[in-house]
Amino acid sequence: MNQKRKIGRDQLIRAEQTLKKYKAGKANLENRIISNEQWWKMRHWGEISGTEYDVNRPRPASAWLFNSLANKHADAMDNIPEPSVLPREQDDEIAAKGLSEMLPIVLERSGYEKLYSDMWWYKLKNGTACQAVLWDPVLDNGRGDIAIKNIDLLNLFWQPGIKNIEDSRNVFYVSLYDNDLLCDMYPELQGKLGGDTVNVAGYKFDDNIDVSEKSAVIDWYYKVRTASGDILHYCRFVGDTVLYASEDDELCEKGFYEHGRYPFVLDPLFMQEGTPCGFGYIDIMRDAQMYIDKLGQVILEHTVQMSRKRYFIKLGGAVREEEFADFRKPFVHVAGNLSDDDIREIRLDPLDSAVMTAMNNKIEELKETSGNRDFSQGGTSGGVTAASAIAALQEAGNKLSRDMIKGSYFAFTNVCYLIIELIRQFYNTPRSYLLSGDFKSFDNSLLKSKERYLFGEVIEPHKPVFDVICKAAKKSPFSKAAQNELAKELFHIGFFRPELSEQALAAIEIMDFEGKENIRDSISKIAESYKAMQAALQSGGDLL
């Protein structure tokens, strides 16, 4: 006897109605994202109100905003995160070591460095980045593997008014596919495509994109409450046709993803209340950029007017206007005597310096509000020429960048936790990888829950739990310069002199800098070698 399907046409109709409510709730966010993309492409004059009728006026688009975002992105790329896994219990040390080696392999296979770069561009422009950690059964020659993707917020929908996406009752991801490809992938869709569907907001592209032969494929994630907690289920559908439903899959008794979390990690830049999304640097700088370009428009117009000579000509005067206006003619005929009343040049006063002052002030305002001062880009002022002083100024000026990068590490930690949970669920067979020239294998056997016994009785199942620590895989040149200066200073004051090792270790103990443990170990080894040498000399002297 066939079991009745839990997900059918009625459930899909209600889900699509919910999706439309979610879409209406984030309309303002979608409009802001589309507008920010225009500002990013320096085509923002169409976004400035009151400029529709100014088509004949110059529209300068200076790149101050663009330069600020590019500088922030460069800071982020200097600090790509690298995960390290620590066990919470001693029995899980081997598993933690294997995960520390496996996570970078998974990230590399997903092309994470490129994903990280694209994610930061999106985050800086729109205030929130989103990454999805999914299980793709097609990867690794059909054996399946973990896939990490950047998600456009225009395609993602959640419950309005929630702060954490995990609190949303449903999460929808909508993507467009060509109808012919869909029919090849899912033959049951033959003849069912082309009806009314969900319209996803789109950017203002240069190309004319035709979506008439495309259909929206909806990935619907939702949580079902049970006695043991929330279970995450997943359904993919087009219109009123179910393509896959985990509730109808006998293999998904514990949910589609056993970790019970949505596979989407949101990474906001500047937080807002009542929404999981933040706002970005374009939202902060667009006002200053608008007035910079409006003042630039005034300056350009005035410059053009001053460079183009104009004249007052008396009606019925002695000058022939056609010949006077044609600069190719060497002679201009005049009827009768020419007086000052017949023709007079229109003279314009130079533009007031207050206009240039106002524009420069707006440029400085944009630099200040974005934290994009001159020395953060390598420029200096005030006679600073020493390399160490420049590096110190750059490090001090980069504190805003360090803060936003640290916030991004929180999201990266959640991405790593989702990867670990997918390894725990799906890595049932060993996966081989190459590390330091040696081939190793890893599976989820050490991550599965194990029973614990006390006096021969089971007391509790033990599920290995880990902590993920993130650090910068690449150091910025300025951090390296500061570290090198510190090393030279420690050398000059005698920290590596063996006879001063005890004092040096005491000083190192109360200091705080990166690489402190390595310095302490080096001084200890120098001290031990010195003591061994002294002991050998002493024993040799006693023998004599």
Disulfide bonds with the S-S distance in Angstrom:
none
